[in-house]
Amino acid sequence: MPTVVLLGTLDTKGHEYAYLRDRVREQGVDCLLVDAGVFEPQIGPEGLEPDVSRQEVAAAAGADADALAAAGDRGVAVSAMAEGAAAVVKRLHDEGRLDGIVSVGGSGNSSIAGIAMRGLPVGVPKLIVSTVASGDTRPYMGASDVTMTYSVVDIAGINQISARILTNAAGAIVGMVKAQMPPLAEAKPLITASMFGVTTPCVTRARGRLEELGYEVLVFHQTGTGGESMEELMRAGFITGSLDATTTELADELVGGVLAAYPGRLQAAGTLGLPQVVSLGALDMVNFGPKESVPERFHDRNLYVHNPTITLMRTTPDECRELGRRVGRKLSGATGPTALYIPLRGVSMIAVEGQPFHDADADAALLEGLHETLGPNVEVHELDMDVNDERFALAMADRLDEMIREGR
């Protein structure tokens, strides 16, 4: 019988967790209840005893639950219980006692659950029912495969709405833990590839070539979270090599766009020693929402309305020079085989001659910045073609295959 861990703050959500537990058990799945609450439960049905107490959770973080409660510092307490919960659920998974995990609550409970769930491997079913799931969920989900659903009403008692939402949550987590993935025909070496709309032809052709060579290619849309998810899989040990053709998130990080890279972007493959082929895809642009959302200080810049919800801004020569320096520094720290492919005729489909983001001075500045910081460990290929030229894509794919084979 599969086991679902219910992780929650029982000092305020006892009745809700009892209801959720019963709905899960009705469907032939066992439950383990982990109490991440700071205080002793004040409300809750009789018989709702946690399998892992709040004292055990706090102790897993080197803290004392009663001392945390007495101190009255909610921020410190939540941080400690999150650390302890992460250790507890990881132990339960390692012991084979966690096939899926679900949590319900508000921002505090969701913070604890998000930290705990992100420590579990990719593929383990993870579900958070939360009052904050309709807003910015990145602080809770990070780059993991956590599923979040909006609670609609507050998690404050069982009523006609909350009962339906919690019943749906029980059905969702039970369905996930019971789902069986059929075996794939063949397990192939995994390659990550970074893509954006304006580099799609490049990555599509490179992916096809790598698949012909016997790899399975995982493509990540460069939305800020996309790059982080890609590099988390590298750190988890799934990946054989990286085709990082689209490094556009670095531009948003530098200038203040809405799809900014996380701080460690473009360093995971190098740190791990993975073979990597890198390019400068879409470093010509910074992303914003609808045109009216572009900050006033940028109103005189070269703006391009990509669609009604996305406005692009051309990076300046100064910004490109700094982006080049940053890419060069990151790649120079690599411990494994690293090749940089530079498309001299445009880093995106709208940066080529005749398109709105064509800017020879910015392109030249990008190269200047690169050569200021690139170390001798980086193999550099400057090709007289744009990033979406089929020959450019094939050159990158073939070189990555060569580096992987040389490493073997």
N, C-alpha and C positions, 0 to 999 in steps of 0.2 A: 504494500500500500504506500503510495507516495505521501510525503509529508510537506505541508505548507507551514512556514513560520509566520506567525502574526506578531509584528513588531509594533509596539505602541506605548503611549503614555497612559497607564491605567489609573493614574491619580485623577484624571478627568474624563476618561473615555471608556470606563468599564462596561457600561450597558451596550455601547456600540460594538465593542470587541466581542462581547458575549454573543450578540446577534450575528456578527460576521462569522465567528467560530462555528456556530450551529449551522449556518448556511453552507459552510465548506464541508463539514462532517456529513451533512445530508447527502452529499454527492460522492461519498466513498473515499474521502481523502482525510488523512489524519492531520492534526494541528499541534504545533508547539507554540506556546504563548510566551513572548519575551517582554518584560516590563521595563521600558526605558523612561518611566516617569521619575520625577525628582522626589515627589512626596509619597507618603503612604496613601494608598487608594482611599478616597473619602466616600465615593459613591460607586455602586456596582452591585450586580446580582450576587446572591449567595453562591458559593461554589466556584467563583471565578478566581482560581489560584494560578498564578503564572508558573510556567515550567522553569523559567529563568527569572529570578527576582531582580528588583532594582538594585539591591545590594550587590548581587553578582555582576550585574552590568557595570556598576560604578567601579567595583574592584578590578574588573578587566582593564580599566583605564588608570589603575593605581589611585583611585579616589574612594572616599567614603560617602555613601548616599546620604546618611543622616547629617554629616557635616556640610554637604552641599546644600541640603534643604535648610539647615540652620543659618548658613551664611546669607541666604536671600539674594544671591547674585544670579539672576536667571541666565545671563549670557555664559558665565563660567559653568553653570550647571549643565546647560544644554550641550556645550562643547565637550564636557567630560562624558556625559551619557552617550553622545554620538560616537566618541572614540571607543568607549566600552562596548556599545552595540555593534560597531564594526568588527571588533575582535570576537565577540560572541557569535555573530552570524557566520563569520568566516570559519570559526571552529566547528560549528554545527554542520556547515557544508563539507568541511574536510572529513568529518566523522560519518558522512552519508545520511545525515538527519535533516537535510534541507534540500528539497526539490524545487521549491519556489518560495517567494516571500511577498507579503502584502502588508501595507500600513495605511491607516486612515487618520486624518487629523488636520490641524492648521499649520501655520508656518513653522512653529517650533518642532512639532512632531515630524513634519516633512523634511526639515533640516537634518534631524537625527536619522530618519529613514534613508534620505538621499545619500548621506555619507556612508552609512552601513551598506547600502545596496551597491554603491559604486565600487566597493572592495570585492565584490563577487565576480566570478568569471563571466565573460560574454556568453550569452545563451541561457544562463540561469533565469527563469521567469521572475520578473521584478515589477510590482505594481504599487503605486501610491495613489490613494484617493484623497484629494486635498482641496481645501478652500482656496488655495493660491494657484491651482492648475490652469486658470484661464489667463494668467499674466505671463511674465517672463519666467520660464521654468528652467533656464540654464543653470542657475545656482543649485538647483536640486538634482537635475539629471546629469549635469556635466556632459561628458562625451560617452556616457554608458548607454546601455539598452534598457534603461528604466522606462516603464510605461506609466504615464500619469493621466488621471481622469478627474474632471471637475466635480466636486461634490454637490454643486448647485446651492444647497442649503448648508448651514454650518453643521459640523459634526457635534450636535448637541441634542441627543435623544433620538429615539426611534419614532418616526412619523411616516406619513404616506410617501413622502419624497425620499427621505434618507433610507427607508427600508428598501425601496426599489433600487437606489444607487448601490447600497451595500450588497444586496442580492446579486446585482449585476457584477459587482467586484468579485464576489465569491465564484460566480460562474466563469468569469474571465481567468482568474488564477487557477482554478481547477482545470479549465480547458487547456491552459498553457502547460501545466505539469503533466497532464495526461497525453498531450500531443506527442506523437512519435515521428521523428524525421526519417524518411526512407533513406537507405544508404545510397550515397552517390556512386556513380559508375566507377569513378577513379579519383583518388585524392591526388591533386596536382599541387606543385609548389605555388604559393600565393604571392602575388605582386600587388602593391598598392599603387594607385595612380591618382593624381590630383587634377580636377577639371573645373572649368567654369564655362558659361555659355559661349564666351568669345574664344575659347580654346577647344571647343568640342570636336571639331574636325581632326585636330592633332591627336587628341587622346583616343578618339574612336579608332583611328587608323593604327596608332601604336598598340592599342589593346588587341586589335585583330591580329597584328603581327606576333605579339607575345603569346596569344592563344595558339597560333599556328606552331609556335616553338615549344608548346607543351605546358604553358603556365595558365593559372586561373588568375584573372585580374579583378581586383576590387577597386572600383572607382568612387572617389569621394568628392562631393560638391563642396567647393571652397567657400563656406558660409561662416567661418569662424569656428564653429563646432566641427565642421567637416575635417579640417586639418588636425584638430585635436583627436578626433575619433580615429583617424588614420594612424596617427603616431602612437595612440594607446594600444592599438593592435600590434604594432611593432614591438612595444615594450612587453606585451603579453606573450611574445614568442611565436606568433602565427606566421610571420612574414619572412619571405626569402630575399626580396629586393624591392626597391622603391623607384618608381618613375614619377618624380615630383615635377611635373611639367608646368604646374600652375601655382605660383607662389604669391598670388594677389592679396591674400590675407595680411601680408606684411605691410602693404600700402595702407590698408585701413587702420592697422595698428599705429603706424607712424603719423598719419594725418588726422585720424579721428573719425573714420567711417563706421558704418553699422555692422560690418562683417570682419571685425578685427581679429587677428591671430592671437592665440594664447601665448604667453611669454616664451615658452620653449619651442615654438614652431621652427621647423627646419633644423632640428638638432637631434631628434631621436635616432634616425638611421645612422648618423655619424657617430653618436655616442655608443651605439650597439655594434658598430662595425659592419652594418649591412651594406651591400653594394647599392649605390644610389646614382641615378642619372637625374639631374636637376635642370630646369630651365626657368625662364623669367616670365612665364605666362601671365598676362593681365596685370603686370606691374604698372601699366599706363593708367590705371583707374582706381578711384576710391568710390565706395558705394554709400548711397543714402536712400531714403525712402522716397515718397512722392516729392515732386520738385519743390512744393511749398515747405517741405520739412528740411531742406538744405539750410544749414546755419547761415545767418546773414553775412558773416565774414567771408563766405565763399561765393556770394552772388555774382561777383564780377569774373569768376573763373570760367573755364571751358566746360560747360555742363551739357550732358547728353541724356535725354529722356529715353531710357532703354525700354520701359513699359510704364503703365500708369502707377505702379508701385515702386519702381526702381529708377533712380537717377544716378548717373555716373559722372564723375568729375576727373578731368585729366590731371595727372600728376605733373608738377613743374620740374624744370631742370634741377633745382636745388633738392627737391624731394627725391627725385630719381637718383641723384648722386648719393644721398644718404641711404636709400634703399640698396644701391649697389654695395656700399660699404658693409651694410648689415648682412646681406647675403654672403659676401666674401668672408666676413668674420665667422659666420656660422659654419660655412663649408670648410673653412680652414681648420676647424676644430675636429673634423671627422677622423675617426680611427680606421675606417674601412675604405674600400675603393670608391672614389667620388669623381664623377664627370659632370661638368657644367656645359650645357649647350646654349649658345647665344644666337638668337635669330636676328640678324642684322637688318632685316626689312620689316620688322614689326612684331611686337610681343602679344598682339591680339588682332582679331579680325577687323577692329575699328581703328587700329594704330598703323595700318599700312597706308602707303601713299594714296591720296585721294579720299581717305576716310576721315571722320571728324576728329580723331585723336592722333592723327599723324603729326609728329613733332620731332624733327631731326635733332634739335638741340637737347631735348629731354632724353632721347635715346643715347646720344653721345655722352651725356652726363652720367647715365646709368652705367655705361661701360667704364667711364673714368673711376667712378666709385668702386666698382668691382675690382679693378686692377690695383687700387690702393691697398686692398686688404686680402686679396686672394693669396693663399699660401702655395708653396710648391707641391703640396700633396694633391691639389685639385687639377685634374686634367681638363683643359679648356678647349672647346670647339666653337669657333666663330664661323657661322655658315651664312652665306649670302642669300638668304631666303627668309620668309616670314614663318611664324610659329606654326601656322596651319598648313604649310606646304607638306605634301605627302612625303617628300624626300626627307624633310626634317624629322617627321614622326618616325619614319623607319630607321633613320640613323640612331635616334635615341633608343628605340626598342632593341635594335641589334646590338648596340654597345652594352646595354644592361644585360642582355643574355650572355654576351662574351665575358663580362665581369663575374657573373654568377658561375659560369662554367670554369673560369680560371680559379675561382675560390674553391670549387669542389676538388 
